[in-house]
Amino acid sequence: MGIIKVHDIKIHTNHGCMEEEAKIGNDYIVNAVVKTDLDLSAQTDDLKDTVDYVAIYNIVFEEMKIRAKLLETVVQRIIDRILKEHKSVEEVTIEVQKLNPPIGGNVGYVSVERKGKRAS
């Protein structure tokens, strides 16, 4: 077993409940952590035997571009898609950070993090 991490995926998109967020958007940072068996790829040195972090990035980017009111919804879509498209992934953790959230205070970011596991 091993872990593949893709950190600090930066994207500007338009999630949120407020109308202004739909129009002007905000900056987000996404972190993805996947647990998978890395034994074969460590021996073969072949990309087809692992979870390609470019594929993880692409899933995150595509799902983040689909508007949602809640970050919880976006996080769950990312988890579901990674588990669906990468059968070797046993567990995935996704964190989405919303930078400078419109909450009327000086806050760097808010975030939602969820973990998903493959059903046994």
C-alpha positions in Angstrom: 0.0 0.0 0.0 1.1 3.5 -0.6 -0.1 7.1 -0.8 -0.1 9.5 -3.8 -0.6 13.2 -2.9 -1.4 16.1 -5.2 -1.1 19.3 -3.3 -2.1 22.9 -3.9 -4.2 22.6 -7.1 -5.1 26.2 -7.7 -8.3 27.1 -9.5 -10.6 30.1 -9.9 -14.3 29.1 -10.1 -17.7 30.1 -8.9 -19.0 28.0 -6.0 -21.1 29.4 -3.2 -24.6 30.3 -2.1 -24.3 34.0 -2.8 -25.2 35.5 -6.2 -21.9 37.5 -6.3 -19.9 34.3 -6.0 -21.7 32.9 -9.1 -20.7 36.0 -11.0 -17.2 36.8 -10.0 -16.0 33.5 -8.5 -13.3 33.0 -6.0 -9.9 31.3 -5.7 -9.7 27.7 -4.4 -6.9 25.3 -3.4 -7.5 21.5 -3.6 -5.5 18.8 -1.9 -6.0 15.2 -3.0 -4.6 12.1 -1.2 -5.2 8.6 -2.6 -4.3 5.3 -1.0 -3.5 2.6 -3.5 -1.2 -0.4 -3.9 2.1 0.8 -5.2 4.0 -2.5 -5.1 3.6 -3.4 -8.8 4.4 0.1 -10.1 7.5 0.3 -7.8 8.7 -2.9 -9.6 7.7 -2.3 -13.2 8.4 1.5 -13.4 5.4 1.7 -15.7 2.8 4.4 -15.5 -0.1 2.0 -16.4 0.6 0.2 -13.1 -0.1 3.2 -10.8 -2.6 6.0 -10.3 -1.4 8.8 -12.6 -1.4 12.1 -10.6 -2.1 13.9 -13.9 -5.4 12.0 -14.0 -6.2 13.0 -10.4 -5.5 16.6 -11.3 -7.8 16.5 -14.3 -10.6 15.0 -12.3 -10.2 17.8 -9.6 -10.1 20.5 -12.3 -13.1 19.2 -14.2 -15.3 18.7 -11.1 -14.3 22.1 -9.6 -15.5 23.8 -12.8 -19.0 22.5 -12.2 -20.8 25.0 -10.0 -22.2 24.0 -6.6 -23.6 26.0 -3.7 -21.7 23.9 -1.2 -18.1 22.7 -1.1 -19.3 19.5 0.5 -21.0 18.7 -2.8 -17.9 19.3 -4.9 -15.7 17.3 -2.6 -18.0 14.3 -2.7 -18.2 14.5 -6.6 -14.4 14.4 -6.7 -14.2 11.5 -4.3 -16.9 9.5 -6.2 -15.2 10.1 -9.6 -11.7 9.1 -8.4 -13.1 5.9 -6.9 -15.1 5.1 -10.0 -12.3 5.8 -12.5 -9.4 4.3 -10.5 -10.3 0.8 -9.3 -7.0 0.4 -7.5 -7.7 3.3 -5.2 -8.8 2.1 -1.7 -9.3 5.4 -0.1 -9.3 9.1 -1.1 -9.2 12.3 1.0 -10.1 15.6 -0.7 -9.7 19.0 0.9 -11.1 22.1 -0.8 -10.0 25.5 0.5 -11.9 28.6 -0.4 -9.6 31.6 -0.2 -10.9 34.9 1.2 -14.4 33.7 1.9 -17.2 36.4 1.9 -18.0 36.1 5.6 -17.5 39.7 6.8 -14.2 39.1 8.6 -10.5 38.7 8.0 -10.2 35.0 7.2 -7.6 33.5 5.0 -9.6 30.5 4.0 -12.3 28.0 4.9 -12.1 24.4 3.9 -14.1 21.2 3.7 -12.4 17.8 3.9 -13.9 14.4 3.4 -12.6 10.9 3.1 -14.1 8.2 0.9 -13.4 4.5 0.9 -14.0 1.8 -1.6 -16.9 -0.5 -0.5 -15.7 -4.0 0.4 
